[in-house]
């Protein structure tokens, strides 16, 4: 009904403009003869046709734009659905969901908010990846809140290739100790020297991972230079249990970092 009313108004507008143009063409003619009257009518009809053509072209242009917008939305929905399907296939076939390197800060912070009682983590990323970025500072505040409000047990084991590398992490380690995180470290060569740890480590896809409340196992996949490639949420229970067994033994073997003292205040 609304469309019919709109169409009637448009046609009425086209005819009215044509009549007005024809009328002014007639009264502005010198002699106002019948021939000039016919000519004026022709001008009016031609004006109506021209206006109708312009209006129709505009409407078609608008329709084309609307079609392009709808097509863009449809392609976006298809793309998002395809991503969900790919993730579903990964879950069903491989038991994992993956996200890109760029998405890791956002995903990590989201999972930190999910912590209720336990957050066990390792860190084997290169010190060059940085622990002083904006998202890691925010993550530290979230962990501080979880310790204070939830009384959460938050632990982190730094796996390093040398004591010199550990020294590079001193500021990050101290900051974590200050908010109540239980921090330890272990040299990579010590893992290799302990047969059981080494056997388990060889079965793991990465030495950089997080265990949250026995609900989530999050892996950070590294390249040969220990730079972050991508992240994974591991859903295979048997593999999740394997990471937990490894972590329990790793934390027991790791050394405490008690020699970092709080700065003195005046």
C-alpha positions, 0 to 999 in steps of 0.5 A: 500500500505504501509503495503504491502511494509513493508511486502515485505521488511520483507520477503526479509530480512528474505530470504536474511539472510537465503541465507547469512547464507547458503552461509557462511555455504557452503564456510566454509565446508572442502570439499564443496561437493554436500551433504554439499551444500544441508546441507548449503541450509537446514541451510539457509532455517532453518535460514529463518524460525527461523528469520520469527518466531522471527519476527512474534512473535515480531510483535504479541507481539507488536500487543498485546501491542497495543491492551492492550493500546487501551483497556486501553484507551477504559476503561478510556473513558468508565469510564469517560462517565459513570461518566458523565452519573452518573452526568447527572442522578443526575442533572435530578433526584436530581438537583445536581452535586457532587464532593469528599472532595479531589476535593473541593480545585480545584472546589472552586478555579475554581468557584472563577474565575467565580465570576463577581459581587457577592459572598455570602458565609457562613462558618460552617466548623470546625476551625480544617479544616484550613483556612491557607492552600495553596489553601485558600491563593490562593483563598484569592488572587483571591477574592482580585483581584475580589474586586479590578478589578470587584468591586465584592461584596464579603461577608462571614458569619462565623457561630460558636458554641462559641465566643472561636471558633471565636477567633480561626478564628481571623487570617483568618477573619482579612486576609479576611477583609484586601482584602475587604471582608465583614465579619460577624459572628453569633452564631449557637444558635442565628440562633436557637433562631430566628424562621424564620431563624431556620425554613429556616435552618431546610430545608437546607442540610447544613449551609456551602454554596456559592452563586455566581452571582445568577448563582451558588449555591455550598454546602459543606456537613459536617459530625456531627463534621463539617468536609467536606464530599463532595461538591455539585452544586445545580441546583434546582432553588426553592432550590437555591432561598431558600438558597438566602432567608436564606442568606439575613436574616442571613447576616442582623442578623449577627454581624460585626467584626469591632474590628479587627484592622490593624497592625501598621507599623513603 
